[in-house]
Amino acid sequence: MKMCKSELLLLGGMYQVLAFILAMFNTEFAYATGGVLYILFWVAVLALSMSFVASWGFVHRMNENFPKISVFLASIGWIPYFTVIYAILTMLTDYMVTGNDSVTVFLNNYMPVYDVYMALIVLSLLYAMYKVFYKKEDLVMSCYNPQMR
């Protein structure tokens, strides 16, 4: 079983952009659509990581047809994974130390954590700009690309 981290990052970036667009709307439909999108994202991550499909449809096509956009999407693709891991770790740490969720609320609202998070996003996008405009190598990031084997 071969896990394709670049396509997982691309899937994360695609989800992040769609979730950001949905977050701009303050309606019940947008909240419901965001929840469904979140569940579908994790189902797609599971399907992609378990290699149920050799070439995962829209992610693979997006990667091949729009390689420059794919690099930018993959550069922010770490965000959904990071937020889940960060939330779980802070919750587990908090329950082990205090037995309630007061520290979790503090850590999630603490501005330096937010500043580091935003700085990482900016650095990721700057690296994607460097990779697309200056490095100019083959930008197709697929595990299923025969040129990369």
ChimeraX attribute file (.defattr): number of C-alpha atoms within 10 A of each C-alpha:
attribute: neighborCount
match mode: 1-to-1
recipient: residues
	/A:1	7
	/A:2	10
	/A:3	12
	/A:4	16
	/A:5	15
	/A:6	19
	/A:7	26
	/A:8	22
	/A:9	23
	/A:10	27
	/A:11	28
	/A:12	25
	/A:13	23
	/A:14	20
	/A:15	23
	/A:16	20
	/A:17	14
	/A:18	14
	/A:19	19
	/A:20	11
	/A:21	12
	/A:22	18
	/A:23	13
	/A:24	9
	/A:25	11
	/A:26	9
	/A:27	11
	/A:28	9
	/A:29	11
	/A:30	16
	/A:31	15
	/A:32	12
	/A:33	14
	/A:34	19
	/A:35	13
	/A:36	11
	/A:37	16
	/A:38	17
	/A:39	12
	/A:40	13
	/A:41	18
	/A:42	16
	/A:43	12
	/A:44	18
	/A:45	17
	/A:46	13
	/A:47	13
	/A:48	22
	/A:49	17
	/A:50	14
	/A:51	15
	/A:52	12
	/A:53	10
	/A:54	12
	/A:55	16
	/A:56	15
	/A:57	9
	/A:58	10
	/A:59	18
	/A:60	21
	/A:61	13
	/A:62	17
	/A:63	23
	/A:64	16
	/A:65	11
	/A:66	12
	/A:67	18
	/A:68	20
	/A:69	16
	/A:70	27
	/A:71	25
	/A:72	21
	/A:73	24
	/A:74	26
	/A:75	24
	/A:76	25
	/A:77	26
	/A:78	19
	/A:79	19
	/A:80	20
	/A:81	13
	/A:82	12
	/A:83	12
	/A:84	10
	/A:85	12
	/A:86	14
	/A:87	14
	/A:88	13
	/A:89	13
	/A:90	17
	/A:91	20
	/A:92	15
	/A:93	15
	/A:94	18
	/A:95	15
	/A:96	10
	/A:97	11
	/A:98	10
	/A:99	12
	/A:100	12
	/A:101	15
	/A:102	12
	/A:103	17
	/A:104	19
	/A:105	12
	/A:106	10
	/A:107	17
	/A:108	14
	/A:109	11
	/A:110	11
	/A:111	11
	/A:112	11
	/A:113	12
	/A:114	13
	/A:115	11
	/A:116	11
	/A:117	15
	/A:118	12
	/A:119	12
	/A:120	14
	/A:121	17
	/A:122	14
	/A:123	14
	/A:124	19
	/A:125	18
	/A:126	14
	/A:127	14
	/A:128	22
	/A:129	16
	/A:130	12
	/A:131	17
	/A:132	18
	/A:133	10
	/A:134	9
	/A:135	11
	/A:136	10
	/A:137	9
	/A:138	12
	/A:139	17
	/A:140	21
	/A:141	20
	/A:142	22
	/A:143	18
	/A:144	15
	/A:145	12
	/A:146	7
	/A:147	9
	/A:148	10
	/A:149	6
